[in-house]
Amino acid sequence: MRTTLGAEFTAAFERYRDRTAVEAGGRSWTFADLDRWSAAVAAQLQGLGVGAGDPVALYLGNGVEFVVADVAVARLGAVKVPINTLLPADTVRYIVAAVGARVSVVDPSLGVDVPGRVVPVDDLAEPRAVPAPPLPSVGPDARAAIYFTGGTTGKPKGVVHTQASVVALHHAQLLEAEIVQHDRLLLTTPLAHAAGLFAQSALLRGATSVIEPGFDADAVLSALRGRGITWTFLVPTMLYRLLDLLDGPEAFGLRTVVYGAAPITPDRLARALDVFGPVFVQLYGQTECPNWGTRLAKDDHDPARPELLDSCGRASIMADVAIVSDRFDALPAGETGEVCLRSPYVLESYLDNPSATEEKFLPGGWIRTGDIGFLDTEGYLHLRDRQADMVISGGMNVYCREVEDVLASHPAISQVAVIGVPHDDWGEAVHAVIVGSVDVDEVLAWSRGRLAAYARPKSAELVDDLPVTPFGKIDKKVLRAPHWAGRERAIG
């Protein structure tokens, strides 16, 4: 049985050699092409001292080079560290230093001076017939990847996953995302996030990844109409952009649309089903349990059953879901508490952070999500609030404390609290509540260049003081209440 990602890729290259693996930038590459190219890059990295267990940072935009470097890292038994290109430069440098990257594969056009040994993307070895480095003797418990949470500014946490966890994730993902060999996956979201995991799954299954540099609604519609796309991943904001361009039903060849990060509003869902048909699958997970904690299946996307559309589905095929009290006792159906997940693809640990790791885990292999919700009598998970101080806007995690730290450095702001407020397209938008003598529009403009685009406040308000709890903490439930009044969910 194959228990490492490198072994899985090697088997796929042997099985699907003549099939098209990747299309990008007007070119295509077969599995045999990727085999040769990734072997050459693996040999190149090995020549720079990369071996099993060594972290390799990938700071690249969407393109075939990301996939090649990704596979090369896996073939060496090294540890992949993908870095979102939307992050501020200081955060990028922090991540590279925090993991102790042996080498970073970098696109210099991104304009960030990455510390340590760097391989510019244009200097990656060319595809050629060189012997692939032998598969390393790493076991299923060896590290395979470190993903970073948050990262608007400050110090995000590194989430460590093992070889066993990433292999298990892909086995679950192939089933839950319904990826099959003849699929052509259109990937427009960052490969450093969920799209990269979908590209990996596609390789393991013999499917084709059609990679675009980013999301453009017109380009996506063109691809859906003329490039034989059968599968894609969207956040709801992207789906809304597509619906805005369409007048009615159209005969797309789409079989599956996976979406996540926020639910689709009922009216938009009804229109999406009318336009695209019954193709939607919703995922719910987090970096610590990627993608498939729960799944809302295609059959569940039924406007006649609004109680299902309020949920994010039932436990995925390789996951368990439980609701616990503040004392961590299991709660029965209908009672609200913290959502906990258990699966073979939960994190091993937080990087160099034993206290956070200890806080994350409960006995029995369960992890705490920080989300508040309940399970109904049929096992559907309904989210109601977010215990962790985080906003999910357009599918991107924004950690409020990190945004607050930036805004608090403004000389005219004495106090600030950041919350998520409802947004029809993004699910939630970042909103700042400010105490100080400052112009709101000036603050919004000032935040540009200091925060990633998705993390900047989209609105702000001035108040005389911030409400506090009996324990002296800022009471964000009070701040959120008027914005979420009349809604069952207190999150997007």
Secondary structure, 3 states (H helix, E strand, C coil): CCCCHHHHHHHHHHHCCCCEEEEECCEEEEHHHHHHHHHHHHHHHHHCCCCCCCEEEEECCCCHHHHHHHHHHHHCCCEEEECCCCCCHHHHHHHHHHHCCCEEEECHHHCCCCCCCEEEHHHCCCCCCCCCCCCCCCCCCCEEEEEECCCCCCCCCEEEEEHHHHHHHHHHHHHHCCCCCCCEEEECCCCCCHHHHHHHHHHHHCCEEEECCCCCHHHHHHHHHHCCCCEEEECHHHHHHHHHCCCCCCCCCCCEEEEECCCCCHHHHHHHHHHHCCCEEEEEEECCEEEEEEEECHHHCCCCCHHHHCCCCEECCCCEEEEECCCCCECCCCCCEEEEEECCCCCCEECCCHHHHHHHEECCCEEEEEEEEEECCCCCEEEEEECCCEEEECCEEEEHHHHHHHHHCCCCEEEEEEEEEEECCCEEEEEEEEEECCCHHHHHHHHECCECHHHCCCEEEECCCCCECCCCCECHHHHHHHHHCCCCCCCC
